[in-house]
C-alpha cells in the first residue's frame, strides 16, 4: 500500500514539473526577439561630401569609355 501511495506522489510531482517546464517554454516563446538597430548615420562633413562626389564622378567618367567602346562594337556587328 505504501509503495502505491509513493508512486502516486512521484507521478503527481513529475506531472507538476512537466507542467512547469511547459509554462517556462511558452513564456520564452512569447517574448519578442530583440533586434539591435544601429543609430542613425551622422551626415558627412562638407569636405567629405565633396571628396565622395569627386570620387563618384571619376568612377563614372572611367566607366564611360568602356560603354562607348562596347556600343561601337555592337554597332559594327552585322
C-alpha positions, -999 to 999 in steps of 0.1 A, spaced: 0 0 0 28 24 9 45 17 -24 14 25 -45 9 58 -25 46 67 -30 42 60 -68 12 83 -69 31 111 -51 60 107 -75 37 108 -105 20 140 -92 54 157 -87 65 146 -121 34 159 -137 38 192 -118 74 196 -131 63 188 -166 36 215 -165 61 240 -150 85 232 -179 58 237 -205 49 271 -189 85 282 -189 89 273 -226 57 291 -235 69 322 -217 102 321 -236 85 317 -270 61 346 -263 90 370 -257 96 392 -288 130 389 -305 151 419 -297 167 434 -328 197 457 -325 191 488 -346 221 508 -355 220 545 -347 211 570 -374 241 577 -395 256 612 -390 258 634 -421 292 637 -436 310 670 -433 311 692 -464 348 683 -473 340 646 -471 308 650 -493 329 669 -519 355 642 -519 329 615 -523 312 633 -551 345 638 -569 354 601 -565 320 591 -579 324 614 -608 359 599 -616 344 565 -614 316 574 -637 340 590 -662 362 559 -660 333 537 -670 321 559 -699 349 549 -724 342 513 -718 305 518 -726 313 538 -757 337 511 -769 311 483 -763 284 504 -781 306 508 -812 314 471 -811 277 463 -811 270 487 -839 298 473 -861 284 437 -858 260 428 -886 
